[in-house]
Amino acid sequence: MDFLKKNYEKVLLGLVLLGLTIAVASLPVIISHTRAKLAASAESQLNLPVKPLPPLDTKSEDAALQRAQSAFKLDFTTKHNLFNPVIWQKMGDGRLLKIVSGNELGIGALEVTAINPLYLKLTYKSPTANGYFVTVEDQAAPPGKRSPHDTIVARDSKGDYTLVNLKGPPEKPTELILGMKETGETISLPAEQPYKRVDGYSADFKYPPESGWVRNNQRVDALLTFGGGQYKIVAITQSNVVVSAKSNDKKTTINLNSPTEPR
């Protein structure tokens, strides 16, 4: 104890020097460790994983380019009312009709509401002394010949049909082969089944500008009077009607339940 009391300062100084020596000796290890940590940190910050860029959205630009390829047109005629005021026309019943497209009156406003097939029907009835009774119904025929009527067909018939041949016994045939004088074609008429085919069409019309104007069952060559003009039906098909203006012979095709198309 006396030694420590007398030499404690030296002992304390020795401990301090020993600590300093240990600290100095460990400096290279600390520096190396610190450098390694700094390098690892720099590596993690400088070499971050790069996410690919999303696809470039150029829809707006592409649309602008598409618009730029076609010249911009100003319409000062059909839909522009600054120089072309809308016309309101007073109809006969007092209604006001707005004229926008030009098709609100005249042939442009005529509508085909229905197209109806017209049938040719032949029905075998019975034999006669000099031929065979056949009932004929020709819905496409001129007025007065459309109702069902009986006619006699034979090989020397003077009418519209002649007997070309027959199948089965003459007193009770199973089938008649008939020739049509108008067209020269041959048709087959079974005894147990009527012959039926579409031989034309009729059409139903409506003209909305004139209240109550409806014409049904109109045939080819019929005259339609509306909008201050007359029009003749020149053709009717399964899907449209062709009419001709009496004033200038201009033909117009009117599709079933659709706007008119000039020809």
Protein Blocks (a to p, Z undefined) as FASTA:
>chain_A
ZZmmmmmmmmmmmmmmmmmmmmmmmmmmmmmmmmmmmmmmmmmmmmcccdddddddfklm
mmmmmmmmpccdddfklmmcklmccdddddfkopacddfkopmgcjllpccfbdcddddd
dddfbdcfklccdddddfkbcehilpccdddddfkbcblbdcfbdedjfklcfbdcdddf
knopacdddfkbccdddfbdcdddddfklghiacehiaehiacdeehiacddfbdcfkbc
cdddfklopacdddehiacddZZ
